[in-house]
Amino acid sequence: MASFSSLSAVGQLNYYVNGTTGDNSYDGLLPVYNGTHGPKQTIQAGVDVAGTGDIVNVAAGTYVEHVNITKTLTLRGESKATTIIQAPADFATNAAYDYSLSSFVTERTMVHVGTASSINVTIRKFTVDGNRLGPGSALSTVAYSGILAEKCSLTVDSCTIKNVLPADSAFTYHVAFNGRGVHVRGSGSLATITNNTLLDINRFHILVNATDTSSTLPAVFPQGIVTNNTITGKGVYDGAQKGIWFNQGAWGTISSNTISALDYWNPIIESDRATAITIRRGFLNSSQRNIITQNTVSAPSFTNNKGIFDEGIKDSVADNTVTGYRFGIQIHNADSAKALRNTVSGGQIGFMVSRTRSPLVGAWTVTIGGSPENKNTITGQTSAASGGFGIALGFRDELADGSFLSTVPVDARYNDWGVTTEAEVQEKVWDKADSTLADLDTVYYYPFFPFVRASVKAFLEGPYDDVDDDMTKGLNDAGTLDEHFAGKQIPAQAIDSITVEIRDEATAASSTIRRFQPAWLLTDGSIRNFEDTTRSYLEFVAPLGDYYVVVWHRNHLGIMTAAIQSLADAVPTAYDFSTSMSQAYGLTPMIAVGSRFGMIAGDGNGDGGVDALDRNITWLGQNGTAGYLGADFNLDGGADAIDVNTIWRLNNGTGTQVP
């Protein structure tokens, strides 16, 4: 047989098992019998003779037996491909393999770990083969598993668990849907499940379980660390297959797993859908959070399945790739949950945000993206006409009285929806609470990817004060801005609003991309974001690239950057028009004001030129009045002789150089 490492901790003994050359009458202290010492024949005999903390080394072979571990030890196979624990022939019917634990259903298992006191067990490099001998139609209420651990610490590493299926060959699978690959249950359990392969499991592949009934919660919620496992389902299947499932407050980390081929065709048989990763009723354990990250889950079809289902508090669902599921990621009853940097493609609905818990206590929020660095990519879902959406919301009262609970705001900004216009994004957002598209009171989705950032500095001739080298804010001081922009947060130093445009060509007619954003212009020529006044830049939904930047004002002539500018999505590109005439496009596009160059005033009707119409119609019609006026060229809050005599007359005959 192959040799095992002889290295072990001080006081730790190695015991050996060999199904071919061993004998249970041997002491197990050597891998080959030497006349005094030799290997055990069965794994159970090796486990029984080992002491606390010892290592049981099992040679390659098929061991048809039930194993029960009740002490701290390591069970180590020679190779997971060749060291096989196989279900006994009577596994389907023999209740001797059953284990009961308060708050859980009785479960039959091939490998059991647990006792009255806490133990720590490692199982490494085995194949656990159920051999399709699970309880069938006659015992459909009996759960059964490959490995069952109770109220202990268990590590399962580099193993294969397979064929945990019902025994009768003509059996309808869904009637006995209780198969589990690895099941860790009970108060204080710690499951570390890494580098394993699980396939042909009737229902749960990996289950970390706090309780089977939420009315009886454990003293210490069990924790799972489930990493780098490969789970392969049975495709479209009559039983609702589950990949990794944390139940009733069980918590921990689910990372870097690959899960595929989970689907379920008949919701009438069992209402719960096939799910790759599930945090079920995680809110029962409000003091712990789950991290679901860097998993890759895919389905061959989306008959009736979900990629990731999270029902925890403050959980993080990040950096996962979900492909082909009917619901890619569902955030359900999960206050303050965050879904960040995920790629969800195909299927019917990319993200579902839902709630059935009531009454609502406090303010709930859900974040899907929310910032540029945390954008999700949500593409390839079926069309709205076919019931497909990038994000859907459903807030229905669990009392089933038809009332809706449309009260959870969803921050879904900065996501890549695979489209480029707001109208297209609106068609991807559905709030089931009112059955209308794009309920902006519930879903905040703008801006979205791709986007670019820009910031400008510009001065207006009219309100410019050459003594202080800034612009006056008469409209703000008089309350005119507050009255005109009712309800908006207006910066204290704002003089007026402007509109900033980006375009991919110098001429409007030649441009294939033109985007516009309003901004607040401050006394020093800088800007503030119109919606978020803490930001000194604007965001435009457009691909990264080169653009001309244009500034428009309601009664000053528009200006454009002299050359194309490279705009990105990280650091905003800043441009200062005020430093020289050559900063703006065209021939004499601005006017010198003190030490600055500013936008030319006098275009009262905003048609791009200063001419007789601005005096004879706009100014004459507003002369002597106060307010937010087109003829108020110096922005002091009123139209009077100063506007026409010191500004309009000086600039009459000029026009914008923006083509």
C-alpha positions in Angstrom: 0.0 0.0 0.0 1.0 3.6 -0.4 2.8 5.1 2.6 1.2 7.8 4.8 3.1 10.6 6.3 4.6 9.6 9.7 4.6 13.2 10.9 2.1 13.9 13.7 1.7 16.1 16.7 3.4 15.3 20.0 1.3 12.5 21.7 -0.6 11.9 18.5 -0.7 8.3 17.2 -1.2 6.9 13.7 -3.6 4.0 13.2 -4.0 2.1 10.0 -6.8 0.4 8.1 -6.5 -1.9 5.1 -9.5 -3.7 3.8 -7.5 -6.3 1.9 -4.6 -7.2 4.2 -5.9 -6.0 7.6 -7.6 -7.8 10.4 -9.7 -6.4 13.1 -7.8 -8.5 15.6 -4.7 -6.5 14.8 -3.9 -3.4 16.9 -3.8 -1.0 13.9 -0.4 0.4 14.8 1.4 -0.5 11.5 0.2 -0.4 7.9 1.6 -3.9 7.2 1.4 -6.8 9.6 4.8 -7.7 11.1 3.8 -10.5 13.3 3.0 -8.2 16.2 1.4 -5.1 14.8 -0.8 -4.6 11.8 -3.7 -2.7 10.2 -7.4 -3.0 11.1 -9.7 -4.3 8.4 -12.6 -1.9 8.8 -12.7 1.8 9.2 -15.0 1.5 12.3 -12.4 -0.7 14.0 -9.7 1.8 13.3 -11.9 4.6 14.7 -12.7 2.6 17.8 -9.1 1.8 18.7 -7.8 5.3 18.1 -7.6 7.7 21.0 -8.6 11.4 21.2 -6.6 13.4 18.7 -5.2 10.4 16.8 -5.0 9.9 13.0 -6.7 6.9 11.3 -5.1 6.2 7.9 -7.2 4.2 5.5 -5.6 2.4 2.6 -7.2 2.4 -0.9 -10.2 0.1 -1.2 -13.9 0.0 -1.0 -15.3 -0.2 2.5 -18.9 -1.2 2.6 -19.9 -0.1 6.1 -21.4 2.5 8.4 -19.0 4.6 10.3 -19.7 6.4 13.6 -17.1 8.8 15.1 -17.6 9.9 18.7 -14.1 11.3 19.5 -11.7 14.0 18.2 -9.6 12.5 15.4 -8.5 12.7 11.8 -9.8 10.1 9.3 -7.5 10.2 6.3 -7.9 8.3 3.1 -5.0 7.3 0.8 -6.8 8.9 -2.2 -10.3 10.2 -2.7 -10.4 8.4 -6.0 -9.6 5.0 -4.5 -10.6 5.1 -0.9 -14.3 4.6 -0.8 -16.9 4.4 2.0 -19.9 2.7 0.4 -23.4 2.5 1.9 -24.2 -1.0 3.3 -26.7 -3.1 1.3 -29.4 -2.6 4.0 -29.0 1.1 4.2 -32.5 1.8 2.8 -34.2 -0.2 5.5 -31.9 -0.5 8.6 -32.9 1.9 11.4 -29.6 1.2 13.1 -28.0 3.9 11.0 -30.5 6.5 12.2 -29.6 9.4 14.5 -32.0 11.7 16.4 -31.3 15.2 17.7 -33.8 17.5 19.4 -35.4 20.0 17.0 -34.4 17.9 13.9 -35.9 15.1 12.0 -34.4 11.6 12.3 -31.6 11.1 9.8 -30.0 8.0 8.4 -26.3 8.4 7.4 -23.3 6.5 6.1 -20.8 8.5 8.2 -21.9 9.9 11.6 -19.9 12.4 13.7 -21.0 13.5 17.1 -21.5 12.6 20.8 -22.8 14.2 23.9 -19.6 16.3 24.3 -18.0 18.6 21.7 -15.5 16.9 19.4 -13.3 18.0 16.5 -13.1 15.7 13.5 -11.4 15.9 10.1 -12.3 13.7 7.2 -10.0 13.9 4.2 -9.5 12.2 0.9 -12.4 9.8 0.7 -15.2 9.0 -1.7 -18.5 8.6 0.2 -20.8 6.6 -2.1 -24.4 6.3 -1.3 -24.7 3.7 -4.0 -28.3 4.8 -4.5 -29.4 3.0 -1.4 -31.4 5.8 0.3 -34.8 5.1 1.8 -37.3 5.0 -1.0 -41.1 5.3 -1.3 -41.9 3.3 1.7 -39.7 5.5 4.0 -40.0 8.8 2.1 -40.1 10.8 5.4 -36.7 9.5 6.5 -33.8 11.9 5.8 -30.5 10.3 4.7 -27.0 11.6 4.1 -23.5 10.8 3.2 -21.9 12.5 6.2 -23.9 13.8 9.2 -22.2 15.8 12.0 -24.0 16.9 15.1 -23.0 19.6 17.7 -19.3 19.4 16.8 -16.6 20.8 14.7 -16.2 19.0 11.4 -13.7 19.5 8.5 -14.4 17.7 5.3 -11.6 18.2 2.8 -10.7 16.8 -0.6 -13.6 14.3 -0.7 -16.2 13.1 -3.2 -19.7 12.6 -2.0 -22.0 11.0 -4.5 -25.1 8.8 -5.3 -27.1 9.9 -2.3 -30.3 8.9 -4.0 -33.4 6.7 -3.2 -33.0 3.0 -3.5 -35.9 1.8 -5.7 -35.0 2.1 -9.4 -38.5 2.8 -10.6 -38.9 5.5 -7.9 -40.3 9.0 -8.5 -37.5 11.0 -7.0 -39.5 13.8 -5.5 -41.4 11.6 -3.0 -38.1 11.1 -1.1 -36.4 14.4 -1.5 -34.5 14.2 1.8 -31.0 13.2 0.5 -28.1 15.3 1.8 -24.4 15.1 0.9 -22.8 16.7 3.9 -25.1 17.8 6.8 -23.8 19.6 9.8 -26.5 20.4 12.4 -27.1 21.6 16.0 -25.9 24.2 18.4 -22.3 25.3 18.3 -21.4 23.3 15.3 -18.5 24.5 13.1 -18.4 23.1 9.5 -15.3 23.6 7.4 -16.1 22.0 4.0 -13.4 22.6 1.4 -12.1 21.2 -1.9 -14.8 18.6 -2.3 -16.8 17.2 -5.2 -20.5 16.5 -4.8 -22.7 15.0 -7.4 -25.9 12.9 -7.8 -27.4 14.1 -4.5 -31.2 13.9 -4.2 -31.6 17.3 -2.5 -29.1 19.1 -0.3 -25.5 18.8 -1.3 -24.1 20.8 1.6 -26.4 21.7 4.5 -25.5 23.7 7.6 -28.5 23.6 9.8 -29.4 25.4 13.0 -32.8 23.8 13.5 -35.6 22.2 11.6 -38.1 24.4 13.4 -37.7 28.1 13.9 -39.7 27.9 17.1 -36.7 26.3 18.8 -33.5 28.1 18.2 -30.0 26.8 19.2 -28.0 28.4 22.0 -25.1 28.9 19.6 -25.9 29.2 15.9 -23.8 26.8 13.8 -21.2 28.3 11.5 -20.1 27.1 8.1 -17.0 27.8 6.0 -17.7 26.3 2.7 -15.0 27.0 0.1 -13.8 25.7 -3.2 -16.2 22.8 -3.7 -17.6 21.6 -7.0 -21.3 20.6 -7.0 -22.9 19.1 -10.0 -26.7 18.7 -10.1 -28.9 16.3 -12.1 -30.1 19.0 -14.6 -33.8 19.3 -15.0 -35.0 17.0 -12.2 -38.2 16.1 -10.3 -36.7 16.9 -6.9 -35.9 20.5 -5.9 -32.1 20.3 -5.7 -30.1 22.5 -3.4 -26.5 23.3 -3.7 -25.2 24.9 -0.5 -27.9 25.7 2.2 -27.5 27.6 5.5 -30.7 27.0 7.4 -32.6 28.9 10.2 -29.8 31.3 11.3 -26.8 29.1 10.4 -24.1 31.5 9.2 -20.6 31.9 7.7 -18.8 32.1 4.5 -19.6 30.5 1.1 -16.8 31.2 -1.3 -15.1 30.1 -4.5 -17.5 27.2 -5.1 -18.6 26.0 -8.6 -22.2 24.8 -8.8 -23.9 23.7 -12.0 -26.9 21.8 -13.4 -29.5 22.5 -10.7 -33.0 22.7 -12.1 -36.5 21.7 -11.2 -39.4 21.2 -13.5 -42.5 20.7 -11.3 -43.3 23.4 -8.6 -46.6 21.6 -7.9 -44.8 18.7 -6.3 -42.6 21.0 -4.1 -43.1 24.7 -4.0 -39.4 25.5 -3.2 -37.3 25.9 -6.2 -33.9 24.4 -7.1 -31.3 26.8 -5.6 -27.5 26.9 -5.9 -26.8 28.9 -2.7 -29.3 29.6 0.0 -29.3 31.6 3.3 -32.7 30.6 4.6 -34.2 32.7 7.5 -30.8 34.1 8.3 -32.6 37.0 10.0 -33.2 34.7 13.0 -29.5 35.3 13.8 -29.2 39.1 13.6 -25.8 39.2 15.3 -24.0 37.4 12.5 -23.6 38.1 8.8 -23.0 35.9 5.8 -20.5 36.4 3.1 -21.2 34.8 -0.2 -18.4 35.6 -2.6 -16.5 34.5 -5.7 -18.8 31.6 -6.5 -19.6 30.5 -10.0 -23.1 29.0 -10.5 -24.7 28.1 -13.8 -27.8 26.3 -15.0 -28.5 24.7 -18.4 -32.1 26.1 -18.3 -34.2 28.2 -16.1 -37.3 26.1 -15.7 -37.7 26.8 -12.0 -34.5 27.7 -10.2 -32.6 30.4 -8.4 -28.8 31.1 -8.4 -28.4 32.7 -4.9 -31.1 33.3 -2.3 -30.2 35.4 0.7 -32.5 36.0 3.7 -29.9 37.3 6.1 -29.2 40.6 7.9 -26.4 42.8 6.6 -25.2 40.0 4.4 -22.7 40.5 1.5 -23.3 38.8 -1.8 -20.2 39.9 -3.8 -18.1 39.0 -6.8 -20.2 36.0 -7.8 -20.9 34.8 -11.4 -24.4 33.6 -12.0 -25.5 32.3 -15.4 -28.8 31.0 -16.7 -31.0 30.8 -13.6 -34.6 31.9 -13.6 -33.8 34.3 -10.7 -30.1 35.1 -10.7 -29.9 36.5 -7.2 -32.8 37.0 -4.8 -32.5 39.3 -1.7 -35.4 38.4 0.5 -36.4 39.7 3.9 -32.8 40.9 4.2 -32.3 44.3 5.8 -29.1 46.1 4.8 -28.0 43.3 2.5 -25.5 44.3 -0.2 -25.0 42.7 -3.6 -21.8 44.0 -5.1 -19.7 43.3 -8.2 -21.7 40.3 -9.3 -22.1 39.2 -12.9 -25.6 37.9 -13.6 -26.3 36.8 -17.1 -29.2 35.1 -18.9 -32.2 33.7 -17.2 -35.4 35.6 -16.7 -34.8 38.0 -13.8 -31.3 39.2 -12.8 -32.1 40.4 -9.3 -35.2 39.9 -7.2 -35.7 42.0 -4.1 -38.6 40.8 -2.1 -40.1 41.0 1.4 -42.9 39.1 3.1 -42.1 39.9 6.8 -44.4 42.4 8.5 -44.8 44.7 10.3 -41.8 46.6 9.1 -39.7 47.7 12.0 -37.4 50.6 11.3 -36.0 51.6 7.9 -34.9 48.7 5.6 -32.5 49.2 2.8 -31.0 47.0 0.1 -27.9 47.9 -2.0 -27.4 46.4 -5.4 -24.3 48.1 -6.7 -24.6 51.6 -5.3 -21.2 52.9 -6.3 -19.0 52.7 -9.4 -16.5 50.4 -7.8 -19.3 48.0 -6.8 -21.2 47.8 -10.0 -23.0 44.6 -10.9 -23.3 43.4 -14.5 -26.8 42.4 -15.2 -27.3 41.3 -18.8 -29.0 38.9 -21.2 -32.3 38.4 -19.3 -35.4 37.7 -21.4 -37.4 40.6 -22.7 -40.0 42.4 -20.5 -42.7 41.0 -22.9 -41.5 37.5 -21.9 -41.5 38.3 -18.2 -37.8 39.2 -18.0 -36.2 42.0 -16.1 -32.8 43.1 -14.9 -34.3 43.7 -11.4 -37.8 43.0 -10.1 -39.3 43.9 -6.7 -42.0 42.2 -4.8 -43.2 43.3 -1.4 -46.3 41.4 -0.4 -47.8 41.0 3.0 -47.2 37.5 4.4 -50.8 37.5 5.6 -51.8 36.9 2.0 -54.5 39.6 2.2 -53.3 41.1 -1.1 -51.7 44.2 0.5 -48.2 45.3 -0.7 -45.3 46.5 1.4 -43.5 48.7 -1.1 -41.3 50.3 1.5 -37.8 49.0 1.0 -35.6 51.4 -0.9 -33.2 49.7 -3.3 -30.0 51.5 -4.2 -29.4 50.0 -7.7 -27.2 52.8 -9.1 -24.0 52.3 -11.1 -24.9 48.9 -12.5 -24.2 47.7 -16.1 -27.6 46.7 -17.5 -26.2 46.0 -21.0 -28.0 49.0 -22.5 -27.1 52.6 -22.8 -30.3 54.7 -22.5 -32.5 55.5 -19.5 -35.6 54.3 -21.4 -34.0 50.9 -21.9 -33.0 50.7 -18.3 -36.5 51.6 -17.2 -37.8 48.6 -19.1 -35.5 46.4 -17.0 -36.8 47.6 -13.7 -40.1 46.4 -12.4 -41.8 47.1 -9.0 -44.4 44.4 -8.4 -45.9 46.6 -5.7 -47.7 48.7 -8.2 -47.2 46.6 -11.4 -45.6 49.6 -13.2 -42.2 49.9 -14.7 -39.5 52.0 -13.0 -41.1 53.1 -9.7 -38.4 55.7 -8.8 -39.7 55.9 -5.2 -38.5 52.4 -4.7 -35.6 51.8 -7.1 -32.8 54.2 -7.6 -31.0 53.1 -10.8 -29.4 56.3 -12.2 -26.6 56.7 -13.1 -25.8 53.4 -14.6 -22.9 51.9 -16.5 -21.2 52.8 -18.7 -20.6 56.3 -17.4 -17.9 59.0 -17.4 -17.2 61.9 -15.1 -16.3 65.5 -15.8 -15.9 68.7 -14.0 -15.7 72.2 -15.4 -14.9 75.7 -14.2 -16.6 78.7 -16.0 -17.5 82.3 -15.3 -20.6 84.2 -16.5 -20.0 87.8 -17.6 -23.2 89.2 -16.2 -22.7 88.5 -12.4 -18.9 88.8 -12.5 -17.4 91.1 -9.9 -13.9 92.2 -10.9 -13.1 93.5 -7.5 -13.5 90.2 -5.8 -12.7 88.1 -8.9 -15.9 86.1 -8.4 -19.5 86.1 -9.3 -22.3 87.7 -7.2 -25.1 85.4 -5.9 -28.0 87.9 -5.9 -30.6 85.2 -7.0 -29.6 83.0 -4.1 -29.5 85.7 -1.5 -32.9 87.0 -2.5 -34.5 83.5 -2.3 -35.2 83.5 -6.1 -33.4 80.2 -6.6 -35.3 78.6 -3.7 -38.5 79.7 -5.2 -37.7 78.6 -8.8 -36.1 75.3 -7.8 -38.5 74.4 -5.1 -37.5 71.4 -3.1 -33.9 71.2 -4.4 -30.9 71.4 -2.1 -29.1 74.6 -3.3 -25.5 75.2 -2.3 -25.0 78.4 -0.3 -22.5 79.8 -2.9 -24.7 78.9 -6.0 -25.3 81.7 -8.4 -27.5 79.8 -10.9 -27.9 76.5 -12.7 -26.1 75.6 -15.9 -26.3 72.6 -18.2 -23.2 70.6 -19.1 -23.2 68.6 -22.3 -20.7 66.0 -23.6 -20.6 65.0 -27.3 -18.4 62.7 -29.3 -18.0 65.1 -32.2 -17.5 68.9 -32.5 -20.8 69.4 -34.3 -24.1 68.4 -32.8 -25.2 67.0 -36.2 -22.3 64.7 -36.5 -22.4 63.5 -32.9 -23.7 60.0 -32.2 -23.5 60.5 -28.4 -24.9 63.6 -26.7 -25.5 63.6 -22.9 -26.7 66.5 -20.7 -26.6 67.1 -17.0 -27.7 70.1 -14.9 -25.3 71.6 -12.4 -25.0 74.4 -9.9 -22.5 77.1 -10.8 -20.8 78.6 -7.7 -19.4 82.1 -7.2 -15.8 80.9 -7.8 -16.7 79.3 -11.2 -16.7 75.7 -9.9 -19.7 73.4 -10.1 -21.7 71.1 -7.8 -23.7 68.1 -8.8 -27.3 69.1 -9.2 -28.6 66.1 -7.2 -25.7 65.5 -4.9 -24.2 68.8 -3.9 -21.3 67.2 -2.1 -19.8 66.3 -5.5 -17.9 68.7 -7.6 -18.3 66.7 -10.8 -21.0 65.3 -13.0 -21.7 61.7 -14.3 -22.8 61.0 -17.8 -24.1 57.6 -18.9 -21.8 57.1 -21.9 -18.9 54.8 -22.8 -15.4 55.7 -21.7 -13.7 57.7 -24.4 -13.1 61.2 -25.9 -15.7 63.9 -25.8 -16.1 67.7 -26.2 -17.5 69.3 -23.1 -20.1 72.1 -23.6 -21.5 74.5 -21.0 -24.9 76.1 -21.6 -26.6 78.9 -19.6 -30.1 80.3 -20.1 -29.0 83.8 -21.0 -25.3 83.5 -21.7 -23.8 82.1 -24.9 -22.7 78.5 -24.8 -19.0 77.5 -24.9 -17.3 74.3 -25.8 -13.8 72.9 -25.0 -11.3 73.8 -27.7 -10.3 70.2 -28.1 -11.6 66.8 -27.4 -11.2 65.6 -23.8 -10.6 62.0 -22.5 -13.3 61.1 -20.0 -13.1 58.1 -17.6 -15.2 56.6 -14.9 -12.8 57.1 -11.9 -11.1 60.5 -11.5 -13.3 63.2 -13.1 -11.7 65.1 -16.0 -11.4 68.7 -15.0 -11.4 71.6 -17.4 -11.1 75.4 -16.7 -12.5 77.6 -19.4 -11.6 80.8 -17.6 -7.9 80.9 -18.0 -7.6 82.0 -21.6 -9.7 82.7 -24.7 -8.2 79.7 -26.4 -9.7 77.3 -23.9 -13.0 77.6 -25.7 -13.8 76.4 -29.3 -14.2 79.0 -32.1 -13.4 82.6 -32.8 -13.7 84.9 -29.8 -16.1 82.5 -28.0 -15.9 84.4 -24.6 -15.4 87.8 -23.2 -12.6 89.1 -21.0 -13.9 89.9 -17.5 -11.3 91.1 -15.1 -8.5 88.5 -15.0 -10.9 85.9 -16.4 -12.6 84.9 -19.6 -16.3 84.3 -19.2 -19.5 83.4 -21.1 -21.0 86.2 -23.1 -24.3 87.6 -21.6 -27.4 89.0 -23.3 -29.1 86.0 -24.9 -32.4 86.6 -23.3 -34.4 84.1 -25.3 -31.6 81.4 -25.3 -31.5 81.0 -29.1 -27.7 81.2 -29.3 -27.3 84.8 -30.3 -27.5 88.3 -28.8 -29.7 90.3 -31.1 -32.7 92.7 -31.3 -35.1 89.9 -30.2 -33.5 89.8 -26.8 -34.0 93.5 -26.4 -37.3 94.2 -28.1 -39.2 91.1 -26.9 -37.5 89.5 -23.9 -36.1 92.6 -22.2 -39.0 95.0 -23.0 -41.5 92.4 -21.8 -39.7 91.9 -18.5 -38.3 95.4 -17.8 -39.1 96.6 -14.3 -40.0 93.2 -12.9 -38.2 90.9 -10.5 -37.8 87.1 -10.4 -36.0 84.4 -12.3 -35.9 86.3 -15.7 -34.3 85.7 -19.0 -33.7 89.5 -19.4 -31.9 89.6 -16.0 -28.5 89.5 -17.7 -26.5 90.4 -14.6 -28.5 87.9 -12.4 -29.3 90.5 -9.7 -32.9 89.4 -9.5 -34.6 92.0 -11.8 -34.7 93.2 -15.4 -33.8 96.9 -15.7 -31.9 99.5 -17.8 -28.5 98.2 -16.5 -29.1 94.8 -18.2 -29.7 96.4 -21.6 -27.3 99.4 -21.5 -24.2 97.8 -20.0 -24.6 94.2 -21.2 -26.9 93.8 -24.2 -25.6 96.8 -26.1 -22.0 95.7 -25.6 -22.7 92.2 -26.9 -25.3 92.8 -29.6 -24.5 90.9 -32.7 -22.5 88.1 -31.1 -23.3 84.4 -31.2 -22.2 81.1 -29.7 -19.3 79.4 -31.4 -20.6 76.0 -30.4 -21.5 74.2 -33.7 
